[in-house]
């Protein structure tokens, strides 16, 4: 079975660029547990056609995405202040999920639906989460990204993330493993 190269990236939170302002008709929607269904829809649309769906097949279905969200909620790891959805009018088009792990702000998932990519939404969400981590007095932020996801990798590097390690992931088969880092 094919393994996929992934990079572990880290960001020192001492220097963070300003969060861009979203122009209407885009709007920030703060995370709330009632948003599981809309978030799972945005997540599925964002990841279904990506390399990450090959590694984590739960991204392909709405129910699979709901399992990921529920798993994070049950573990009480979600940092609600840095977990956001972005809507374009009434349509959910982007999201970021952040979790706290060992006093580190972890960007767990970040996605933009295909029709809304290249609008600066991923950058805005990422910077907003980094600012929340800094306000929480966390020293650093981390994330993991597939090496084949060059657009995300470029964004993270432009915003100050540095590669700190590599790992190889094989596609997950067992539901119980779908949310592990």
Buried (B, 14 or more C-beta within 10 A) or exposed (E): EEEBEBBBBBBEBEEBEEBEEBEEEBEBBEBEEEBBEBBBBBBBBBBBEBBBBBBBBBBBBBEBBBBBBBBBEEEEBBBEBBBBBBBBEEBBBBBBBBBBEEEBBBBBBBBBBEEBBEBBBBBBBBBBBBBBBBEBEBEBBBBBBBBBBEEBBEBBBEBBBEBEEEEEBEEBEEEEEBBEE
